Amino acid sequence: MRSQAVVQTEHASKYLTQLCKHWAHKFEVSFDPVLGRIALPMGTCTLTATPALLQVDLDGDEGADMSRFEDVVADHVNRFAHREGELTFPWVRS
């Protein structure tokens, strides 16, 4: 199962980098200022940053609880975005 959210923020690259660095000590991570990839226990999280948007793509492993996967990623990004206020993650599943 896949899920995607496009989040409006002018700090997309910053949040991408912070999230990838945060999880790098526990999981396989690769990133640059525009693209990040995190191999999590529930599946893969891919982050794409533009000047005004952060796109989050989740590819859940078989049997993954996608609601939980979405919540975990959104919660972690929102921790880094506390100065900006809570970001909205309009998840769309396919």
Secondary structure in CASP SS format (residue, H / E / C, confidence):
PFRMAT SS
TARGET T0000
AUTHOR 0000-0000-0000
METHOD secondary structure of the structure
MODEL  1
M C 1.00
R E 1.00
S E 1.00
Q E 1.00
A E 1.00
V E 1.00
V E 1.00
Q E 1.00
T C 1.00
E C 1.00
H C 1.00
A H 1.00
S H 1.00
K H 1.00
Y H 1.00
L H 1.00
T H 1.00
Q H 1.00
L H 1.00
C H 1.00
K H 1.00
H H 1.00
W H 1.00
A C 1.00
H C 1.00
K C 1.00
F C 1.00
E E 1.00
V E 1.00
S E 1.00
F E 1.00
D C 1.00
P C 1.00
V C 1.00
L E 1.00
G E 1.00
R E 1.00
I E 1.00
A E 1.00
L E 1.00
P C 1.00
M C 1.00
G E 1.00
T E 1.00
C E 1.00
T E 1.00
L E 1.00
T E 1.00
A E 1.00
T C 1.00
P C 1.00
A C 1.00
L E 1.00
L E 1.00
Q E 1.00
V E 1.00
D E 1.00
L E 1.00
D E 1.00
G E 1.00
D C 1.00
E C 1.00
G C 1.00
A C 1.00
D C 1.00
M H 1.00
S H 1.00
R H 1.00
F H 1.00
E H 1.00
D H 1.00
V H 1.00
V H 1.00
A H 1.00
D H 1.00
H H 1.00
V H 1.00
N H 1.00
R H 1.00
F H 1.00
A C 1.00
H C 1.00
R C 1.00
E C 1.00
G C 1.00
E C 1.00
L C 1.00
T C 1.00
F C 1.00
P C 1.00
W C 1.00
V E 1.00
R E 1.00
S C 1.00
END
